[in-house]
């Protein structure tokens, strides 16, 4: 694999998590910084701000666009905050890796 594209929402929290994932990949591979890129993906949940999420589709609004890019191989991995994922996994995709930051 020559390059890894990480898909993430553009929110501050999501980008922090994506950067942590990028750092972990770089620490555990022979890839260079430019070989691992973070692609910001705007989700429907990011676009709609004046309606309650429960009225228009719930938490999936923050993940469907990213999952679609993953399924279409536009990105290699997706990074989400678990709070933004629906309870039921999308067919063909697996919620696989969790990590937590060590406390100082």
BAFI-3210 file (N, C-alpha, C; in Angstrom, 3 decimals, decimal comma, padded with zeros to 6 digits):
// residues 104
n [1|2|3|4|5|6|7|8|9|10|11|12|13|14|15|16|17|18|19|20|21|22|23|24|25|26|27|28|29|30|31|32|33|34|35|36|37|38|39|40|41|42|43|44|45|46|47|48|49|50|51|52|53|54|55|56|57|58|59|60|61|62|63|64|65|66|67|68|69|70|71|72|73|74|75|76|77|78|79|80|81|82|83|84|85|86|87|88|89|90|91|92|93|94|95|96|97|98|99|100|101|102|103|104]
n.u [000,860|000,710|-000,318|-002,525|-005,797|-007,625|-010,889|-012,902|-015,155|-015,335|-015,325|-013,970|-013,408|-013,586|-011,475|-009,315|-009,365|-008,918|-006,342|-004,938|-005,275|-003,874|-001,278|-000,784|-000,787|001,455|003,441|003,508|004,242|006,019|005,449|005,480|004,764|003,376|002,184|-000,041|-003,125|-005,640|-008,941|-011,406|-014,828|-017,935|-020,888|-024,418|-025,465|-023,761|-024,461|-027,148|-028,523|-030,639|-032,688|-033,904|-031,912|-033,157|-035,516|-034,909|-033,380|-031,497|-028,445|-027,092|-026,864|-024,447|-022,649|-023,286|-022,426|-019,676|-019,411|-020,370|-018,333|-016,313|-017,277|-017,280|-014,648|-013,292|-012,032|-009,742|-009,910|-012,199|-012,705|-014,389|-016,082|-017,350|-019,791|-021,140|-022,002|-024,528|-026,419|-026,797|-024,744|-023,572|-024,327|-021,814|-019,765|-017,551|-017,352|-014,405|-011,877|-010,821|-009,450|-008,024|-006,935|-004,077|-004,055|-002,357]
n.v [-001,176|002,111|004,547|005,957|006,923|008,689|009,038|011,565|013,486|017,073|018,300|019,721|017,835|015,389|015,698|015,786|013,149|011,820|012,703|011,529|008,844|008,880|009,476|007,143|005,220|006,067|005,699|002,963|001,888|001,937|004,184|007,548|010,924|012,272|010,176|009,409|010,658|012,967|013,178|015,508|015,179|016,355|015,936|015,132|015,675|017,675|019,714|020,372|022,397|023,522|021,846|019,257|016,355|013,879|014,177|014,032|011,802|010,953|009,833|008,634|010,483|011,719|009,856|008,472|009,608|009,356|006,604|005,799|006,743|005,096|002,553|002,891|002,986|005,398|006,348|004,866|004,173|004,992|007,455|007,960|009,579|007,569|008,309|009,438|007,429|005,235|002,718|000,272|-001,475|-000,659|-002,645|-004,727|-003,195|-002,802|-001,859|-001,416|-000,713|000,681|003,214|004,750|007,769|007,962|008,939|011,675]
n.w [000,000|-000,970|-000,259|002,149|002,651|004,916|005,885|007,279|009,288|009,190|011,633|014,659|016,729|015,305|013,486|015,218|016,185|013,746|013,166|015,273|014,548|012,122|013,054|014,565|012,526|011,076|013,003|013,154|010,716|007,571|006,191|004,906|006,073|004,006|002,746|004,085|004,228|005,322|004,575|004,506|004,967|004,207|005,907|005,857|008,346|009,180|007,504|007,976|010,277|011,576|012,285|014,378|014,819|015,252|013,897|011,237|010,596|012,460|014,121|012,003|010,018|010,297|009,496|007,108|004,600|004,780|005,095|002,604|000,906|001,783|001,078|-001,683|-002,171|-002,136|000,029|002,380|005,088|007,708|010,177|013,104|015,817|018,307|019,356|017,242|015,624|014,358|016,160|014,869|012,680|009,380|006,597|005,378|006,359|009,123|012,484|013,895|015,255|018,279|020,241|023,058|024,465|026,470|029,858|031,337]
ca.u [000,000|001,560|-000,967|-003,750|-006,680|-008,504|-012,074|-013,352|-015,909|-014,469|-015,466|-012,721|-013,210|-013,325|-010,136|-008,366|-009,338|-008,282|-004,902|-004,420|-005,203|-002,763|-000,037|-000,614|-000,409|002,836|004,311|003,516|004,446|007,152|004,902|005,850|003,628|002,575|001,524|-001,279|-003,829|-006,969|-009,914|-012,591|-016,067|-019,092|-022,028|-025,722|-025,588|-023,009|-025,129|-028,452|-028,289|-031,833|-033,701|-033,416|-031,448|-034,141|-036,600|-034,466|-032,592|-030,668|-026,986|-026,593|-026,598|-023,039|-021,776|-023,657|-021,575|-018,344|-019,538|-020,509|-016,997|-015,565|-017,780|-016,900|-013,187|-012,751|-011,171|-009,322|-010,470|-013,014|-012,531|-015,570|-016,323|-018,370|-021,069|-021,771|-022,382|-025,773|-026,234|-026,745|-023,682|-023,922|-024,007|-020,550|-018,751|-017,381|-016,733|-013,342|-010,782|-011,043|-008,295|-008,260|-005,724|-003,613|-004,078|-001,021]
ca.v [000,000|003,292|005,719|005,678|008,077|008,589|009,877|012,082|014,746|018,232|018,906|019,783|016,558|014,346|015,901|015,372|011,682|011,418|012,955|010,472|007,633|009,083|009,353|005,723|004,527|006,438|005,079|001,512|001,524|002,604|005,257|008,929|011,804|012,587|008,956|009,235|011,939|013,059|013,789|016,016|014,858|017,064|015,029|015,794|016,164|018,929|020,716|020,748|022,884|024,140|020,820|018,200|015,160|012,805|014,423|013,861|010,608|010,552|009,868|008,190|011,651|012,066|008,785|007,891|010,099|008,782|005,173|005,661|006,905|003,896|001,466|003,166|002,975|006,752|006,432|003,538|003,967|006,092|007,707|008,591|009,491|006,535|008,965|009,821|006,244|004,576|001,469|-000,835|-001,285|-000,686|-003,935|-004,728|-002,429|-003,249|-000,952|-002,342|-000,347|001,743|003,506|005,905|008,489|007,732|010,125|012,041]
ca.w [000,000|-001,090|000,315|002,898|002,794|006,071|005,769|008,558|009,284|009,354|012,960|015,421|017,399|014,306|012,934|016,260|016,139|012,491|013,299|016,157|013,723|011,179|013,826|014,900|011,288|010,774|014,014|013,001|009,321|006,906|005,369|005,210|006,386|002,816|002,280|004,855|004,135|005,931|003,669|005,206|004,268|004,762|006,020|005,933|009,719|009,266|006,673|008,521|011,635|012,141|012,534|015,281|014,107|015,375|012,940|009,843|010,335|013,586|014,094|010,702|009,166|010,438|009,019|005,812|003,503|004,965|004,797|001,150|000,320|002,143|000,233|-003,074|-002,174|-002,260|001,212|002,817|006,415|008,221|011,605|013,694|017,249|018,480|019,643|015,984|014,852|014,750|016,895|013,912|011,698|007,969|005,981|004,644|007,086|010,505|013,442|014,211|016,145|019,244|021,087|023,908|024,792|027,835|030,721|031,810]
c.u [000,904|000,993|-002,230|-004,527|-007,652|-009,677|-012,567|-014,267|-014,923|-014,584|-014,123|-012,410|-012,850|-011,913|-009,046|-008,232|-008,644|-006,770|-004,252|-004,268|-004,034|-001,425|000,251|-000,188|001,056|003,824|004,494|003,676|005,701|006,680|005,414|004,596|002,747|001,860|000,200|-001,979|-005,198|-007,866|-011,130|-013,822|-017,214|-020,286|-023,327|-025,956|-024,845|-023,742|-026,422|-028,276|-029,551|-032,973|-033,094|-033,047|-032,485|-035,284|-036,190|-033,551|-031,628|-029,170|-026,393|-026,285|-025,139|-022,113|-022,081|-022,754|-020,188|-018,372|-019,650|-019,145|-016,123|-015,988|-017,386|-015,385|-012,567|-011,823|-010,827|-009,857|-011,295|-012,769|-013,736|-015,418|-017,469|-019,749|-021,826|-022,234|-023,717|-025,467|-026,054|-025,679|-024,233|-023,466|-022,722|-019,438|-018,717|-016,766|-015,665|-012,374|-011,163|-009,715|-008,644|-006,914|-005,356|-003,663|-002,673|-000,894]
c.v [001,237|004,513|005,284|006,978|007,799|009,541|010,285|013,279|015,876|018,903|018,850|018,437|015,456|014,475|015,562|013,845|011,181|011,619|011,917|009,173|007,728|008,885|007,887|004,917|004,812|005,791|003,582|001,041|002,215|003,748|006,610|009,745|012,068|011,369|008,695|010,592|011,840|013,816|014,210|015,762|015,580|016,117|015,832|016,368|017,474|020,059|021,235|021,146|023,404|023,159|019,770|016,961|014,044|012,960|014,117|012,662|010,187|010,598|009,445|009,335|012,071|010,993|008,283|008,335|009,478|007,290|004,930|005,781|005,690|002,727|001,644|003,275|004,334|007,055|005,008|003,180|005,190|006,225|008,501|008,623|008,496|007,140|009,346|008,637|005,688|003,237|000,289|-000,525|-001,360|-002,012|-003,800|-003,928|-002,896|-002,122|-001,783|-001,903|000,810|001,993|004,702|006,504|008,200|009,041|010,410|011,915]
c.w [000,000|-000,389|001,049|003,015|003,930|005,854|007,138|008,344|009,494|010,705|013,696|016,077|016,397|013,736|013,950|016,237|014,870|012,555|014,213|015,367|012,740|011,892|014,170|013,672|010,967|011,743|013,779|011,567|008,805|006,025|005,839|005,465|005,168|002,233|002,995|004,891|004,800|004,959|004,483|004,349|004,963|004,748|006,068|007,328|009,930|008,543|007,291|009,979|012,323|012,427|013,459|014,484|014,133|014,372|011,506|009,614|011,422|013,321|012,752|009,759|009,227|009,864|007,614|004,662|003,574|004,643|003,295|000,476|000,623|001,252|-001,233|-003,251|-002,499|-001,079|001,628|004,199|006,792|009,709|012,085|015,200|017,401|018,727|018,373|015,145|015,313|015,424|015,944|012,860|010,281|007,369|005,158|005,307|008,536|011,322|014,125|015,301|017,033|019,942|021,938|024,279|026,242|028,618|031,211|033,303]
res [x|x|x|x|x|x|x|x|x|x|x|x|x|x|x|x|x|x|x|x|x|x|x|x|x|x|x|x|x|x|x|x|x|x|x|x|x|x|x|x|x|x|x|x|x|x|x|x|x|x|x|x|x|x|x|x|x|x|x|x|x|x|x|x|x|x|x|x|x|x|x|x|x|x|x|x|x|x|x|x|x|x|x|x|x|x|x|x|x|x|x|x|x|x|x|x|x|x|x|x|x|x|x|x]
***
